[in-house]
Amino acid sequence: MTEISRREALGTMAAGAALAAHPAFASAPIVGKQAAGVYRNKIGDMEVTIVTDGASTFPMPETFVRNVAKDEVGKSLEASAMSLTRMTVPYNPMLINTAGKLVLIDTGNGQGDPKGEVGLLLPNMAAAGVDAKQVDVVVITHFHGDHIKGLRMADGALAFPNAEVKVPAAEWAFWMNDENMNKAPDAMKGAFQLVRKIFDKMGDRLTQYEMDKEVVSGITPFATHGHTPGHTSLALQSGNSRMIVQGDVTNIPALFLRNPGWHVMFDMDAAKAEDTRRRFYDRASADKTLIGGFHFPFPALGYVEKDGANNFKLVPVVWNTTL
């Protein structure tokens, strides 16, 4: 066995002490936060920028899946290496530069989250080199809070001061109906009040759109009702390239794409939402259409494939460094 002399040992100790004391060799500090969440993709001449608004984590509700026993849900969570006790839901608004207009689809949760988990749309847009004042059109898919609250700043000012705001006519008709609000369960009345607060005093900057008519050149809405009465998805078309922004046709893909018959607690008409989901993904899988999902894991783009006779799976896009 090789022996280390006393001289060698002392030399090694001295060198180690010198390195530890030298600031140039100090450990880098822990950053403690994520970098900006932005991903870009090309659809023909359109540039699509997914800008994460963050993700909220909360204790798993007993009724997160309404029509399936919690043990069965647990098996699916385990198979996807997800927590059995906590759920994380991501939020991914999308910017579409049509080369004529800058269009924002949905606006996220808005400012004021005390935990800092959500409300990251505006700083992430800024990190991507986009000023909120540059947005020409905001298109809303439906009126749940995580899609509309970002229209306003914390002080109530408009977050996108130069933008026209376009909303589905069927969604507007439901949420602005006093009779619907008055007969809604107490737990839903706050949602009606939020909708009215967000869209108050927008005047002629707010317009309603119908299905199957372009809202902006190359962007066409189509009905995917069920999640809400007027829930809408959007087809992007540029040349021979096509993409669908699906809004909330499904929530967490590992649960509701793999099991389209499962009913998430947020679906207002669960049976209709299930029917929409099955028809939507049958078509998307057959056509091999690129899908952008508001609640898909970032960067929220992928293709849907059949997984057996009645189920589906998400095949995420491969991250590309060039467009």
Secondary structure as UniProt FT lines:
FT   HELIX           6..21
FT   HELIX           23..25
FT   STRAND          38..43
FT   TURN            44..45
FT   STRAND          46..51
FT   STRAND          54..59
FT   TURN            62..63
FT   TURN            66..67
FT   HELIX           70..79
FT   TURN            80..81
FT   STRAND          86..91
FT   STRAND          94..97
FT   STRAND          102..105
FT   TURN            108..109
FT   TURN            114..115
FT   HELIX           121..127
FT   TURN            128..129
FT   HELIX           132..134
FT   STRAND          137..139
FT   HELIX           145..148
FT   HELIX           149..151
FT   TURN            154..155
FT   TURN            161..162
FT   STRAND          164..168
FT   HELIX           169..175
FT   HELIX           178..183
FT   HELIX           186..198
FT   TURN            199..201
FT   HELIX           203..205
FT   STRAND          206..209
FT   TURN            211..212
FT   TURN            217..218
FT   STRAND          219..223
FT   TURN            225..226
FT   TURN            229..230
FT   STRAND          232..238
FT   TURN            239..240
FT   STRAND          241..245
FT   TURN            247..248
FT   HELIX           253..256
FT   TURN            257..258
FT   TURN            260..261
FT   TURN            265..266
FT   HELIX           270..287
FT   STRAND          290..292
FT   TURN            294..295
FT   TURN            298..299
FT   STRAND          301..306
FT   STRAND          312..316
//
